[in-house]
């Protein structure tokens, strides 16, 4: 202990100080709430015992009760559809935009910055905008689909159980596609132009250059982007609160919104904590994949 104190006073332990304060901050603001939430998922919790750690321990009873409910599997299915469709849509559109801006035409940097507006906007603001766009009676999206002949009658995106989940997916794709575009643009900029020139001299067409050079060279970048997309999508709450509120009849309800609804509207804190723990496990797995992907990119 004396050696540590002396190193801090003579300047040699300055790096320890720089690490200790942020680490203590993370433990206090993230670690303790996480521990409290995990503990709550194994206890019987009500309004009167919410503020204490000492509550009846029930083991895995909350988990068994959760998966015994009839609405659990449809909601987790919605979550899987939301995550897969959002990540796929964001990635495909983001990759297309990254390849488009890679050509470096006049005004590309200005236009690229314009696309980033969607990413920096708060989720509730984006949800409010898409509430108007997806309005069944006078929404711009229905107008576009009618004018192009895709639909003949208005679709009530937010109130129709068939389309309510896809309303949030469309908004989330719009929100995250620009973020994918920026990360993929960085990955594309790291590929040597000489490889494409050599492949073109060898007679490789555009698709062959894309599959044999672009995709293999960006494998770690793609892994990192998909992992980040999974983390961000599993945390998406604002769009559901602003557009559908999980309805109608849970048709657009997902795990993260359900956890909030159980905890703060139905006051079933134990089940809400149980869902949160399950979500945390998936986020941690995605974080491990992301860290491994970034390490491979640095080594490459």
C-alpha positions as CSV (number, residue, x, y, z in Angstrom):
1,X,0.0,0.0,0.0
2,X,2.9,2.4,0.9
3,X,4.5,1.7,-2.5
4,X,1.2,2.5,-4.3
5,X,0.8,5.8,-2.4
6,X,4.4,6.8,-3.1
7,X,4.1,6.1,-6.8
8,X,1.0,8.3,-6.9
9,X,2.8,11.2,-5.2
10,X,6.0,11.1,-7.3
11,X,4.1,10.9,-10.6
12,X,4.9,7.3,-11.5
13,X,1.4,6.1,-10.8
14,X,-0.4,8.8,-12.8
15,X,-1.5,6.1,-15.3
16,X,-3.1,4.2,-12.3
17,X,-5.1,7.3,-11.4
18,X,-6.3,7.8,-15.0
19,X,-7.6,4.2,-15.0
20,X,-9.0,4.1,-11.5
21,X,-11.4,7.0,-11.7
22,X,-13.2,5.9,-14.9
23,X,-13.2,2.3,-13.7
24,X,-14.8,3.4,-10.4
25,X,-17.3,5.5,-12.3
26,X,-18.3,2.5,-14.5
27,X,-18.6,0.3,-11.4
28,X,-20.8,2.8,-9.6
29,X,-23.1,3.7,-12.5
30,X,-23.2,0.5,-14.5
31,X,-21.9,-2.4,-12.3
32,X,-24.2,-1.9,-9.3
33,X,-27.4,-1.4,-11.3
34,X,-26.5,-4.5,-13.3
35,X,-25.9,-6.5,-10.1
36,X,-29.1,-5.2,-8.6
37,X,-31.1,-6.2,-11.7
38,X,-29.6,-9.8,-11.8
39,X,-30.3,-10.2,-8.1
40,X,-33.9,-9.0,-8.6
41,X,-34.5,-11.7,-11.2
42,X,-33.9,-14.4,-8.6
43,X,-36.1,-12.8,-5.9
44,X,-39.8,-12.1,-5.2
45,X,-40.2,-8.4,-5.6
46,X,-43.1,-6.1,-5.0
47,X,-43.6,-2.3,-4.5
48,X,-42.8,-2.5,-0.8
49,X,-39.5,-4.5,-1.1
50,X,-38.2,-2.8,-4.2
51,X,-35.8,-0.5,-2.4
52,X,-33.9,-3.3,-0.5
53,X,-31.6,-6.1,-1.4
54,X,-33.1,-8.5,1.2
55,X,-36.1,-10.1,-0.4
56,X,-37.4,-13.7,-0.6
57,X,-35.1,-15.8,-2.8
58,X,-37.1,-17.9,-5.3
59,X,-34.3,-19.3,-7.5
60,X,-35.2,-19.8,-11.2
61,X,-39.0,-19.5,-10.4
62,X,-39.2,-16.1,-12.3
63,X,-37.5,-17.6,-15.4
64,X,-39.8,-20.7,-15.4
65,X,-42.9,-18.5,-14.9
66,X,-41.7,-16.2,-17.8
67,X,-41.3,-19.0,-20.3
68,X,-44.6,-20.5,-19.2
69,X,-46.6,-17.4,-20.3
70,X,-48.3,-17.7,-23.7
71,X,-47.1,-14.2,-24.8
72,X,-43.5,-14.9,-24.2
73,X,-42.6,-16.8,-27.3
74,X,-44.5,-14.5,-29.8
75,X,-42.7,-11.5,-28.2
76,X,-39.3,-13.1,-28.5
77,X,-40.1,-14.1,-32.0
78,X,-40.9,-10.4,-32.7
79,X,-37.6,-9.5,-31.2
80,X,-35.7,-11.9,-33.4
81,X,-37.5,-10.7,-36.6
82,X,-36.9,-7.1,-35.5
83,X,-33.2,-7.7,-34.9
84,X,-32.5,-9.7,-38.1
85,X,-34.5,-7.5,-40.4
86,X,-33.1,-4.3,-39.0
87,X,-29.5,-5.5,-39.1
88,X,-29.9,-6.8,-42.6
89,X,-31.6,-3.7,-43.9
90,X,-29.1,-1.3,-42.3
91,X,-26.2,-3.3,-43.5
92,X,-27.3,-3.7,-47.2
93,X,-28.4,0.0,-47.5
94,X,-25.3,1.2,-45.6
95,X,-23.0,-0.9,-47.8
96,X,-24.7,0.4,-51.0
97,X,-24.3,4.0,-49.8
98,X,-20.7,3.3,-48.8
99,X,-19.9,1.9,-52.3
100,X,-21.7,4.8,-53.9
101,X,-19.7,7.5,-52.0
102,X,-16.5,5.5,-52.6
103,X,-16.5,6.9,-56.1
104,X,-15.6,10.3,-54.7
105,X,-17.7,12.6,-56.9
106,X,-18.1,16.4,-56.4
107,X,-20.2,17.1,-53.3
108,X,-19.9,13.6,-51.9
109,X,-18.6,14.7,-48.5
110,X,-21.5,17.2,-48.1
111,X,-24.1,14.6,-49.1
112,X,-22.5,12.0,-46.9
113,X,-22.8,14.3,-43.9
114,X,-26.4,14.9,-44.8
115,X,-27.1,11.2,-44.5
116,X,-25.7,11.3,-40.9
117,X,-28.5,13.6,-39.7
118,X,-30.7,10.5,-39.1
119,X,-28.1,8.9,-36.8
120,X,-27.5,12.0,-34.6
121,X,-31.3,12.6,-34.1
122,X,-32.8,11.3,-30.8
123,X,-34.9,8.1,-31.2
124,X,-38.1,9.8,-29.9
125,X,-37.7,12.5,-32.6
126,X,-37.2,9.9,-35.3
127,X,-40.2,8.1,-34.0
128,X,-42.3,11.2,-34.1
129,X,-41.2,11.9,-37.7
130,X,-42.0,8.3,-38.8
131,X,-45.4,8.6,-37.1
132,X,-46.3,11.2,-39.7
133,X,-44.6,9.4,-42.5
134,X,-46.4,6.1,-41.8
135,X,-49.8,7.7,-41.1
136,X,-52.5,5.5,-42.7
137,X,-54.6,8.4,-44.0
138,X,-52.1,11.1,-45.1
139,X,-48.7,9.6,-44.7
140,X,-46.0,10.2,-47.3
141,X,-45.0,6.5,-47.3
142,X,-48.5,5.4,-48.4
143,X,-48.6,8.2,-51.0
144,X,-45.3,7.0,-52.5
145,X,-46.5,3.4,-52.6
146,X,-49.8,4.3,-54.2
147,X,-48.2,6.5,-56.8
148,X,-45.7,3.8,-57.8
149,X,-48.5,1.2,-58.0
150,X,-47.2,-1.0,-55.2
151,X,-50.4,-0.7,-53.2
152,X,-54.0,0.2,-54.2
153,X,-55.3,1.1,-50.8
154,X,-53.8,2.8,-47.7
155,X,-52.0,0.6,-45.2
156,X,-52.5,1.5,-41.6
157,X,-48.9,0.7,-40.5
158,X,-49.2,1.5,-36.8
159,X,-52.6,0.0,-36.0
160,X,-52.7,-3.1,-38.3
161,X,-51.2,-6.1,-36.5
162,X,-49.8,-7.4,-39.8
163,X,-47.7,-4.3,-40.4
164,X,-47.1,-2.7,-37.0
165,X,-43.8,-4.5,-36.4
166,X,-42.5,-3.6,-39.9
167,X,-43.4,0.0,-39.2
168,X,-40.8,0.1,-36.5
169,X,-38.3,-2.0,-38.5
170,X,-38.5,0.5,-41.4
171,X,-37.9,3.5,-39.0
172,X,-35.0,1.6,-37.4
173,X,-33.4,0.8,-40.7
174,X,-33.6,4.5,-41.7
175,X,-32.1,5.4,-38.3
176,X,-29.1,3.0,-38.5
177,X,-28.2,2.8,-42.2
178,X,-26.1,5.9,-42.2
179,X,-24.0,4.6,-39.2
180,X,-23.3,1.5,-41.2
181,X,-22.4,3.6,-44.2
182,X,-19.7,5.5,-42.2
183,X,-18.1,2.4,-40.7
184,X,-18.1,0.6,-44.0
185,X,-16.7,3.6,-45.8
186,X,-13.8,3.5,-43.3
187,X,-13.2,-0.1,-44.1
188,X,-13.4,0.5,-47.8
189,X,-10.8,3.3,-47.6
190,X,-8.3,0.8,-46.1
191,X,-8.3,-1.5,-49.2
192,X,-5.3,-0.8,-51.5
193,X,-6.4,0.4,-54.9
194,X,-3.6,-1.6,-56.5
195,X,-5.5,-4.8,-55.8
196,X,-8.5,-3.7,-57.9
197,X,-6.2,-2.4,-60.7
198,X,-4.4,-5.8,-60.8
199,X,-7.7,-7.7,-60.8
200,X,-9.1,-5.5,-63.6
201,X,-6.0,-6.2,-65.7
202,X,-6.5,-9.9,-65.1
203,X,-10.1,-9.6,-66.6
204,X,-12.1,-9.7,-63.3
205,X,-15.5,-8.0,-63.6
206,X,-17.1,-5.8,-61.0
207,X,-18.8,-8.7,-59.2
208,X,-15.7,-10.8,-59.1
209,X,-13.7,-7.9,-57.7
210,X,-16.3,-7.4,-55.1
211,X,-16.5,-11.0,-54.0
212,X,-12.7,-11.8,-54.2
213,X,-11.3,-8.5,-52.8
214,X,-13.8,-6.3,-51.1
215,X,-15.7,-8.8,-49.0
216,X,-12.6,-10.8,-47.9
217,X,-10.7,-7.6,-47.0
218,X,-13.6,-6.3,-45.0
219,X,-14.4,-9.5,-43.1
220,X,-13.4,-8.2,-39.7
221,X,-15.0,-4.8,-40.3
222,X,-18.3,-6.5,-41.3
223,X,-18.2,-8.7,-38.2
224,X,-17.7,-5.6,-36.0
225,X,-20.5,-3.8,-37.7
226,X,-23.0,-6.7,-37.4
227,X,-22.0,-7.1,-33.7
228,X,-22.5,-3.4,-33.0
229,X,-25.8,-3.5,-34.9
230,X,-27.0,-6.4,-32.7
231,X,-26.1,-4.4,-29.6
232,X,-27.8,-1.2,-30.7
233,X,-30.9,-3.0,-32.0
234,X,-31.4,-5.0,-28.8
235,X,-31.3,-1.7,-26.9
236,X,-33.8,0.1,-29.2
237,X,-36.7,1.3,-27.1
238,X,-37.5,4.9,-28.2
239,X,-39.0,3.9,-31.6
240,X,-41.4,1.4,-30.1
241,X,-42.5,4.0,-27.5
242,X,-43.1,6.6,-30.1
243,X,-44.6,4.6,-32.9
244,X,-46.6,1.6,-31.7
245,X,-46.2,1.2,-27.9
246,X,-45.9,-2.5,-28.5
247,X,-49.4,-2.8,-30.0
248,X,-51.9,-3.6,-31.2
249,X,-52.3,-6.8,-29.1
250,X,-48.5,-7.3,-28.7
251,X,-48.1,-7.5,-32.5
252,X,-45.1,-5.2,-32.4
253,X,-44.0,-5.9,-28.8
254,X,-40.3,-6.9,-28.3
255,X,-38.4,-8.0,-25.3
256,X,-36.8,-4.7,-24.4
257,X,-40.1,-2.8,-24.5
258,X,-41.9,-5.6,-22.7
259,X,-39.4,-5.5,-19.9
260,X,-40.1,-1.8,-19.4
261,X,-43.9,-2.3,-19.6
262,X,-43.8,-5.1,-17.0
263,X,-41.6,-3.1,-14.6
264,X,-43.0,0.4,-14.8
265,X,-46.6,-0.1,-16.0
266,X,-47.6,-3.4,-14.5
267,X,-45.1,-3.1,-11.5
268,X,-44.0,-6.7,-12.0
269,X,-40.4,-5.9,-11.4
270,X,-39.2,-9.5,-11.1
271,X,-40.3,-10.5,-14.5
272,X,-39.1,-7.2,-16.0
273,X,-35.6,-7.9,-14.4
274,X,-35.7,-11.5,-15.7
275,X,-36.2,-10.3,-19.3
276,X,-33.5,-7.7,-18.9
277,X,-31.0,-10.4,-17.7
278,X,-31.8,-12.5,-20.8
279,X,-31.2,-9.4,-23.0
280,X,-28.0,-8.6,-21.2
281,X,-26.7,-12.1,-22.0
282,X,-27.3,-11.6,-25.7
283,X,-25.7,-8.1,-25.6
284,X,-22.6,-9.5,-23.9
285,X,-22.3,-12.3,-26.4
286,X,-22.5,-9.7,-29.2
287,X,-19.9,-7.6,-27.4
288,X,-17.5,-10.5,-27.3
289,X,-17.9,-11.0,-31.1
290,X,-17.4,-7.3,-31.6
291,X,-14.2,-7.2,-29.5
292,X,-12.8,-10.3,-31.4
293,X,-13.6,-8.7,-34.7
294,X,-11.9,-5.4,-33.8
295,X,-8.8,-7.3,-32.6
296,X,-8.6,-9.2,-35.9
297,X,-8.9,-5.9,-37.8
298,X,-6.1,-4.4,-35.8
299,X,-3.9,-7.5,-36.3
300,X,-4.7,-7.4,-40.0
